[in-house]
């Protein structure tokens, strides 16, 4: 598995960050007073604040099937009321905590301030540090008459479960009621807060101080202006209430208890027929039915923790010293980690630097030891590959200089020998001698031209003059130019290029490349053999092939055929073969045209050289 340097540095950064977080937690732990955790101020103002927090969270639980998204409400309450607010699941998992920063928070109080359960609990009575509930309170509207449970949310919150369409319908009814009161000479108005149902308020009387008193419409008996549907429960409330009554009825029937079902403001209530039937079983049936009916619509029970909102000032006297000591500890740990890790990282870089300096001083055999598979290891492999390439090219350069000197020495020695012999009168300077000297000079000229082409190709200065040409026509020209040499060698040279093959090429360079291949094929094809030149469209380009049935080439020589001065036959000399540059030049010419060259051969069966040239 590859170990990335990036991953290592990331791991180091996380380790340092973890140390910083732990240090911050230490500061928070020692700087938070245990007396502030879970404390509730025993005064009326604090009880009112805590009651408001409980009411808001209970309403949230009643309006949402889960606690998801309660974080915003918790933080808003904490900022507005100056209290730490935390909500946890019954198993202790934190749902939201206003004191949580970067995933950490002070320890929660040992005892919750209240339990929020929108299924069976109403408004709590705050007593000291805990919240106890009125266990014997009787509520007879919108549900059961029970001494063990209180009103469900669709009774406590009139707008519970109401849809936008139902709210708009109630707004119309409220407007109708206001118009009705106005027709009777009464002043009425609509009171409605965001997200709630509208309420019609009627001026009832004037107080001794001259302030008009308002009362809710419908409180007077036989109020004709009060629309019957204005304060009706929502369809969702009716659905839950119906489910609640049915569940309670089944439970009471199974227990053999008698009861009556009554309607109250659009909702149903269930009560024992006789007072003596009221017992614990009756309360159990009522409570379980309500919980089961409300469970899909309200958030699950949760525990509420309240505490004073405390902060820690790192710039205070004791806090500053503690913060400075912790910061120094974190810096020391980070320095130690980075020192040991950095040494391990720098060691291979130092080795690379030393090897590079040795190469600069001429030691091309310099290499670096490599271990691992990360980026530094890959850099070491790349350096070794580069050094290997430089050493190989240096060897090739020296070999090329030696080969060039050898190739130049032979014709120059011949020319000098003939001229000295002619000067001494040993050999007459006749037409035959002049022809021999011209032949040697031609060989020198050809060798120098080949070397110049290779030098230009290596320097990227091999100039081309591309123009639209027919490759089949160029192949015919090459065949015609080499046919006399083929006839002299007793070889049949033909071309199968008959179809037009348009391409944008430098015609002189293509003839040169194809001519080198044809010349080699004629040289290594015995008398009576044949050489075939073809042009075929393939892969958005053309294959120019030169095929012979000569001696062929052994497999071990094929990878080196296009190297400079390489001869597959070690016994070949300048008299039996070329300079060894023709195929190397042909490869450069093919690559200059964005093409490529390849060869296939089998000893005794001939060879096929393929020059692919793009059509564009």
VOGURO-374639 format. One record per residue (C-alpha): residue number from 1; residue in three letters; x, y, z. Coordinates in steps of 0.05 Angstrom, whole numbers. Layout:
N
  resi  resn      c1      c2      c3
   NUM   ala       X       Y       Z
...
//
This chain:
616
  resi  resn      c1      c2      c3
     1   unk       0       0       0
     2   unk      29      67     -20
     3   unk      41     115      38
     4   unk      33     186      13
     5   unk      74     243      41
     6   unk      11     284      37
     7   unk     -25     234      81
     8   unk      33     235     130
     9   unk      31     310     136
    10   unk     -45     307     144
    11   unk     -37     257     199
    12   unk      14     301     233
    13   unk     -32     361     228
    14   unk     -89     322     258
    15   unk     -44     299     314
    16   unk     -25     371     330
    17   unk     -98     393     325
    18   unk    -118     336     371
    19   unk     -67     360     421
    20   unk     -94     430     416
    21   unk    -166     406     427
    22   unk    -145     365     487
    23   unk    -109     425     516
    24   unk    -170     468     504
    25   unk    -213     416     540
    26   unk    -165     417     599
    27   unk    -172     493     604
    28   unk    -247     488     600
    29   unk    -250     433     652
    30   unk    -209     471     703
    31   unk    -241     538     688
    32   unk    -314     518     694
    33   unk    -344     520     764
    34   unk    -380     457     784
    35   unk    -429     499     822
    36   unk    -454     529     757
    37   unk    -471     462     726
    38   unk    -544     444     731
    39   unk    -560     503     778
    40   unk    -627     537     772
    41   unk    -634     603     808
    42   unk    -688     598     861
    43   unk    -724     661     843
    44   unk    -787     679     806
    45   unk    -751     711     747
    46   unk    -708     649     735
    47   unk    -769     603     739
    48   unk    -803     645     687
    49   unk    -743     640     641
    50   unk    -737     565     650
    51   unk    -812     557     640
    52   unk    -806     595     574
    53   unk    -750     550     551
    54   unk    -789     488     569
    55   unk    -852     515     535
    56   unk    -814     531     470
    57   unk    -781     462     467
    58   unk    -846     427     485
    59   unk    -881     464     428
    60   unk    -824     444     381
    61   unk    -833     371     402
    62   unk    -908     376     391
    63   unk    -899     405     321
    64   unk    -843     359     295
    65   unk    -839     283     291
    66   unk    -764     285     308
    67   unk    -714     330     343
    68   unk    -676     343     278
    69   unk    -663     417     269
    70   unk    -674     436     343
    71   unk    -602     462     347
    72   unk    -622     530     321
    73   unk    -679     538     371
    74   unk    -633     516     429
    75   unk    -579     566     409
    76   unk    -630     622     400
    77   unk    -660     609     469
    78   unk    -591     607     501
    79   unk    -569     672     469
    80   unk    -634     708     484
    81   unk    -645     684     555
    82   unk    -572     676     578
    83   unk    -579     603     598
    84   unk    -543     540     577
    85   unk    -594     496     543
    86   unk    -581     422     528
    87   unk    -628     369     502
    88   unk    -610     295     505
    89   unk    -645     231     486
    90   unk    -669     184     540
    91   unk    -606     142     531
    92   unk    -562     202     545
    93   unk    -542     218     473
    94   unk    -535     293     463
    95   unk    -586     321     413
    96   unk    -568     395     420
    97   unk    -525     435     469
    98   unk    -515     510     466
    99   unk    -448     502     502
   100   unk    -419     455     450
   101   unk    -360     484     412
   102   unk    -322     444     359
   103   unk    -355     381     383
   104   unk    -336     390     456
   105   unk    -378     417     515
   106   unk    -374     421     591
   107   unk    -403     363     629
   108   unk    -479     363     636
   109   unk    -511     371     705
   110   unk    -523     306     741
   111   unk    -599     315     743
   112   unk    -642     340     685
   113   unk    -685     401     696
   114   unk    -745     369     662
   115   unk    -767     314     615
   116   unk    -799     336     551
   117   unk    -853     288     528
   118   unk    -905     319     482
   119   unk    -944     254     483
   120   unk    -966     256     556
   121   unk    -938     317     592
   122   unk    -962     388     598
   123   unk    -933     451     630
   124   unk    -884     432     687
   125   unk    -881     460     756
   126   unk    -809     480     770
   127   unk    -786     462     840
   128   unk    -713     474     858
   129   unk    -666     438     810
   130   unk    -717     388     783
   131   unk    -782     391     746
   132   unk    -841     354     775
   133   unk    -909     351     743
   134   unk    -978     358     771
   135   unk    -994     284     779
   136   unk   -1066     292     801
   137   unk   -1088     348     754
   138   unk   -1155     336     720
   139   unk   -1164     360     648
   140   unk   -1230     348     614
   141   unk   -1222     381     545
   142   unk   -1197     349     482
   143   unk   -1180     280     509
   144   unk   -1187     237     571
   145   unk   -1211     255     640
   146   unk   -1152     229     678
   147   unk   -1115     244     742
   148   unk   -1051     214     713
   149   unk   -1043     254     649
   150   unk   -1054     324     623
   151   unk   -1078     356     559
   152   unk   -1047     332     493
   153   unk   -1012     384     447
   154   unk   -1072     393     401
   155   unk   -1109     422     462
   156   unk   -1051     461     492
   157   unk   -1033     491     424
   158   unk   -1097     508     385
   159   unk   -1058     513     319
   160   unk   -1028     443     326
   161   unk   -1029     406     261
   162   unk   -1065     461     223
   163   unk   -1050     466     149
   164   unk   -1040     530     109
   165   unk   -1107     517      74
   166   unk   -1143     510     141
   167   unk   -1109     573     167
   168   unk   -1132     613     107
   169   unk   -1203     587     117
   170   unk   -1201     609     190
   171   unk   -1175     678     169
   172   unk   -1236     685     124
   173   unk   -1282     664     182
   174   unk   -1248     715     228
   175   unk   -1259     770     177
   176   unk   -1333     750     172
   177   unk   -1339     753     249
   178   unk   -1308     823     251
   179   unk   -1357     846     198
   180   unk   -1415     815     237
   181   unk   -1395     852     301
   182   unk   -1387     917     263
   183   unk   -1458     909     236
   184   unk   -1482     904     308
   185   unk   -1443     966     328
   186   unk   -1388     930     365
   187   unk   -1314     941     354
   188   unk   -1276     877     340
   189   unk   -1207     860     312
   190   unk   -1168     800     291
   191   unk   -1107     780     333
   192   unk   -1059     731     300
   193   unk    -985     717     311
   194   unk    -940     684     260
   195   unk    -960     612     246
   196   unk   -1020     613     294
   197   unk   -1095     612     282
   198   unk   -1132     679     283
   199   unk   -1172     701     344
   200   unk   -1228     753     343
   201   unk   -1224     802     401
   202   unk   -1285     845     419
   203   unk   -1284     909     461
   204   unk   -1326     890     522
   205   unk   -1322     949     570
   206   unk   -1279    1007     592
   207   unk   -1235    1000     654
   208   unk   -1233    1053     709
   209   unk   -1169    1079     678
   210   unk   -1203    1090     611
   211   unk   -1172    1030     576
   212   unk   -1217     988     533
   213   unk   -1222     916     557
   214   unk   -1222     860     505
   215   unk   -1252     792     509
   216   unk   -1247     733     462
   217   unk   -1307     724     417
   218   unk   -1352     666     431
   219   unk   -1346     672     506
   220   unk   -1417     701     510
   221   unk   -1473     651     505
   222   unk   -1512     650     439
   223   unk   -1459     693     404
   224   unk   -1489     696     333
   225   unk   -1426     727     303
   226   unk   -1381     671     325
   227   unk   -1369     624     265
   228   unk   -1372     552     289
   229   unk   -1309     532     251
   230   unk   -1264     589     275
   231   unk   -1237     552     336
   232   unk   -1249     482     310
   233   unk   -1190     433     316
   234   unk   -1149     416     254
   235   unk   -1162     355     212
   236   unk   -1097     325     239
   237   unk   -1120     337     311
   238   unk   -1186     303     297
   239   unk   -1149     244     266
   240   unk   -1104     235     326
   241   unk   -1162     246     375
   242   unk   -1203     193     340
   243   unk   -1145     144     342
   244   unk   -1135     160     416
   245   unk   -1208     147     433
   246   unk   -1211      82     394
   247   unk   -1148      55     429
   248   unk   -1174      75     497
   249   unk   -1242      43     483
   250   unk   -1210     -23     463
   251   unk   -1168     -24     526
   252   unk   -1227      -7     571
   253   unk   -1271     -59     538
   254   unk   -1217    -112     549
   255   unk   -1213     -90     622
   256   unk   -1289     -94     630
   257   unk   -1296     -20     649
   258   unk   -1356      22     627
   259   unk   -1348      91     596
   260   unk   -1382     146     556
   261   unk   -1356     183     496
   262   unk   -1374     257     492
   263   unk   -1361     313     442
   264   unk   -1326     376     465
   265   unk   -1310     433     416
   266   unk   -1302     385     357
   267   unk   -1261     334     396
   268   unk   -1281     273     436
   269   unk   -1272     256     509
   270   unk   -1280     190     544
   271   unk   -1304     187     617
   272   unk   -1325     131     665
   273   unk   -1400     122     671
   274   unk   -1395     119     746
   275   unk   -1344     154     790
   276   unk   -1326      89     824
   277   unk   -1299      60     758
   278   unk   -1241     109     762
   279   unk   -1180      68     780
   280   unk   -1108      56     760
   281   unk   -1128      11     702
   282   unk   -1172      66     673
   283   unk   -1114     115     678
   284   unk   -1067      65     646
   285   unk   -1113      54     586
   286   unk   -1122     129     577
   287   unk   -1047     145     582
   288   unk   -1025      87     536
   289   unk   -1077     105     483
   290   unk   -1054     178     481
   291   unk    -980     159     476
   292   unk    -993     109     420
   293   unk   -1036     158     381
   294   unk    -987     216     386
   295   unk    -921     178     376
   296   unk    -919     184     299
   297   unk    -933     259     302
   298   unk    -889     286     358
   299   unk    -816     282     377
   300   unk    -794     225     423
   301   unk    -784     240     497
   302   unk    -721     279     514
   303   unk    -687     306     576
   304   unk    -676     381     586
   305   unk    -614     406     622
   306   unk    -609     479     642
   307   unk    -550     516     671
   308   unk    -518     585     678
   309   unk    -484     611     615
   310   unk    -411     618     636
   311   unk    -351     640     596
   312   unk    -276     635     608
   313   unk    -232     696     596
   314   unk    -164     672     572
   315   unk    -135     742     584
   316   unk    -150     743     657
   317   unk     -93     734     707
   318   unk    -100     660     722
   319   unk    -129     645     653
   320   unk     -71     678     617
   321   unk     -19     637     654
   322   unk     -58     573     643
   323   unk     -68     589     570
   324   unk       6     606     560
   325   unk      28     541     594
   326   unk     -19     500     552
   327   unk       3     535     488
   328   unk      76     521     505
   329   unk      60     448     517
   330   unk      24     442     450
   331   unk      82     476     414
   332   unk     132     430     447
   333   unk      93     368     427
   334   unk      85     394     355
   335   unk     160     411     352
   336   unk     180     341     375
   337   unk     133     307     327
   338   unk     155     349     267
   339   unk     229     341     286
   340   unk     229     266     285
   341   unk     182     262     225
   342   unk     221     315     188
   343   unk     287     278     197
   344   unk     258     217     165
   345   unk     231     259     107
   346   unk     295     299      97
   347   unk     342     240      96
   348   unk     325     216      25
   349   unk     326     288       0
   350   unk     397     296      27
   351   unk     416     232      -9
   352   unk     386     259     -74
   353   unk     424     324     -67
   354   unk     490     287     -57
   355   unk     478     242    -117
   356   unk     461     303    -160
   357   unk     526     337    -140
   358   unk     566     275    -157
   359   unk     533     273    -226
   360   unk     550     346    -235
   361   unk     623     327    -223
   362   unk     621     274    -277
   363   unk     602     212    -238
   364   unk     546     186    -282
   365   unk     543     121    -242
   366   unk     515     159    -181
   367   unk     451     127    -154
   368   unk     408     135     -92
   369   unk     380      79     -48
   370   unk     304      77     -52
   371   unk     255      46      -3
   372   unk     180      54       5
   373   unk     127      75     -46
   374   unk     111     147     -28
   375   unk     126     211     -68
   376   unk     199     215     -43
   377   unk     210     143     -64
   378   unk     182     157    -133
   379   unk     228     218    -137
   380   unk     287     172    -121
   381   unk     265     123    -176
   382   unk     258     181    -225
   383   unk     328     206    -207
   384   unk     358     136    -217
   385   unk     322     130    -284
   386   unk     349     197    -305
   387   unk     420     179    -284
   388   unk     413     113    -322
   389   unk     389     150    -384
   390   unk     446     201    -379
   391   unk     497     146    -372
   392   unk     468     107    -430
   393   unk     466     169    -475
   394   unk     538     186    -455
   395   unk     559     116    -475
   396   unk     521     122    -540
   397   unk     553     190    -553
   398   unk     623     161    -543
   399   unk     606     101    -586
   400   unk     579     148    -640
   401   unk     642     190    -640
   402   unk     682     127    -646
   403   unk     638     101    -702
   404   unk     640     167    -739
   405   unk     716     169    -733
   406   unk     720      98    -759
   407   unk     673     112    -817
   408   unk     711     175    -837
   409   unk     779     144    -828
   410   unk     771      90    -881
   411   unk     752     133    -942
   412   unk     801     187    -921
   413   unk     857     135    -915
   414   unk     840     108    -984
   415   unk     840     178   -1015
   416   unk     906     196    -982
   417   unk     938     130   -1002
   418   unk     919     137   -1075
   419   unk     942     210   -1077
   420   unk    1010     194   -1044
   421   unk    1020     135   -1091
   422   unk    1003     179   -1151
   423   unk    1050     233   -1126
   424   unk    1107     182   -1119
   425   unk    1092     155   -1189
   426   unk    1073      87   -1164
   427   unk    1001      92   -1189
   428   unk     986     132   -1252
   429   unk     933     186   -1243
   430   unk     887     160   -1297
   431   unk     812     161   -1306
   432   unk     803      96   -1265
   433   unk     840     126   -1205
   434   unk     800     191   -1210
   435   unk     735     150   -1211
   436   unk     757     112   -1149
   437   unk     774     177   -1113
   438   unk     706     206   -1133
   439   unk     672     144   -1105
   440   unk     708     152   -1038
   441   unk     691     226   -1037
   442   unk     618     209   -1051
   443   unk     617     162    -992
   444   unk     646     217    -947
   445   unk     595     266    -973
   446   unk     537     217    -960
   447   unk     563     202    -889
   448   unk     570     277    -873
   449   unk     499     290    -900
   450   unk     471     234    -857
   451   unk     507     261    -796
   452   unk     480     330    -810
   453   unk     409     303    -815
   454   unk     416     268    -748
   455   unk     445     330    -715
   456   unk     387     372    -741
   457   unk     337     320    -717
   458   unk     369     317    -647
   459   unk     367     392    -642
   460   unk     294     395    -665
   461   unk     315     436    -726
   462   unk     299     386    -780
   463   unk     260     430    -828
   464   unk     201     404    -867
   465   unk     164     435    -924
   466   unk      96     401    -922
   467   unk      49     405    -981
   468   unk      -9     362   -1007
   469   unk      21     303   -1043
   470   unk       1     234   -1067
   471   unk      39     181   -1028
   472   unk      26     129   -1082
   473   unk      60     175   -1132
   474   unk     120     185   -1085
   475   unk     126     109   -1078
   476   unk     127     101   -1153
   477   unk     182     153   -1158
   478   unk     225     116   -1106
   479   unk     215      51   -1142
   480   unk     236      82   -1209
   481   unk     297     114   -1177
   482   unk     322      48   -1146
   483   unk     303       1   -1203
   484   unk     372       5   -1237
   485   unk     406     -15   -1171
   486   unk     356     -72   -1162
   487   unk     367     -98   -1233
   488   unk     442     -95   -1222
   489   unk     434    -137   -1159
   490   unk     387    -185   -1194
   491   unk     327    -166   -1151
   492   unk     257    -152   -1176
   493   unk     231     -85   -1149
   494   unk     156     -71   -1158
   495   unk     102     -25   -1129
   496   unk      30     -42   -1113
   497   unk      11      31   -1098
   498   unk     -44      44   -1148
   499   unk     -98      79   -1108
   500   unk     -91     154   -1093
   501   unk     -64     168   -1022
   502   unk     -68     243   -1009
   503   unk     -29     270    -950
   504   unk       7     333    -928
   505   unk      81     315    -927
   506   unk     150     339    -946
   507   unk     158     299   -1010
   508   unk     234     301   -1010
   509   unk     239     274    -938
   510   unk     187     219    -951
   511   unk     226     197   -1013
   512   unk     290     198    -971
   513   unk     259     155    -916
   514   unk     226     106    -965
   515   unk     290     105   -1006
   516   unk     330      84    -945
   517   unk     283      25    -933
   518   unk     283       4   -1007
   519   unk     360       9   -1010
   520   unk     367     -35    -948
   521   unk     317     -86    -976
   522   unk     355     -91   -1042
   523   unk     422     -98   -1005
   524   unk     397    -157    -963
   525   unk     357    -193   -1016
   526   unk     396    -246   -1054
   527   unk     395    -249   -1131
   528   unk     329    -275   -1157
   529   unk     292    -245   -1098
   530   unk     239    -191   -1099
   531   unk     223    -126   -1062
   532   unk     152    -100   -1059
   533   unk     132     -28   -1042
   534   unk      59     -16   -1022
   535   unk      14      40    -997
   536   unk     -49      25    -957
   537   unk     -99      69    -919
   538   unk    -105      52    -845
   539   unk    -119      89    -778
   540   unk    -131     158    -808
   541   unk     -66     153    -845
   542   unk     -26     108    -892
   543   unk      21      50    -884
   544   unk      81      53    -932
   545   unk     109     -17    -931
   546   unk     173     -46    -960
   547   unk     172    -122    -961
   548   unk     229    -168    -984
   549   unk     241    -243    -984
   550   unk     314    -236    -964
   551   unk     354    -264    -907
   552   unk     311    -234    -852
   553   unk     332    -208    -784
   554   unk     340    -246    -718
   555   unk     292    -227    -662
   556   unk     348    -202    -616
   557   unk     368    -149    -666
   558   unk     298    -120    -679
   559   unk     296     -73    -618
   560   unk     363     -41    -639
   561   unk     353     -34    -714
   562   unk     339      41    -710
   563   unk     400      56    -667
   564   unk     457      95    -699
   565   unk     514      54    -729
   566   unk     479     -11    -709
   567   unk     491     -69    -755
   568   unk     452    -134    -747
   569   unk     509    -170    -782
   570   unk     573    -158    -742
   571   unk     616    -179    -802
   572   unk     587    -124    -845
   573   unk     634     -69    -866
   574   unk     628      -6    -907
   575   unk     639     -47    -969
   576   unk     582     -94    -954
   577   unk     533     -46    -922
   578   unk     516      26    -908
   579   unk     541      72    -853
   580   unk     490      47    -803
   581   unk     453     114    -802
   582   unk     398     102    -853
   583   unk     346      70    -808
   584   unk     360     121    -752
   585   unk     348     178    -801
   586   unk     285     144    -827
   587   unk     258     139    -756
   588   unk     270     214    -745
   589   unk     237     232    -811
   590   unk     176     190    -793
   591   unk     170     223    -724
   592   unk     179     292    -756
   593   unk     116     277    -796
   594   unk      80     255    -731
   595   unk      86     184    -756
   596   unk     122     120    -735
   597   unk     162      62    -762
   598   unk     161     -11    -744
   599   unk     190     -76    -770
   600   unk     171    -149    -771
   601   unk     219    -203    -794
   602   unk     236    -277    -790
   603   unk     304    -305    -808
   604   unk     301    -338    -877
   605   unk     233    -310    -894
   606   unk     248    -236    -906
   607   unk     227    -172    -871
   608   unk     173    -119    -874
   609   unk     186     -47    -855
   610   unk     123      -5    -844
   611   unk     124      71    -844
   612   unk      58     101    -820
   613   unk      44     173    -841
   614   unk     -19     211    -818
   615   unk     -65     235    -873
   616   unk     -74     306    -845
//
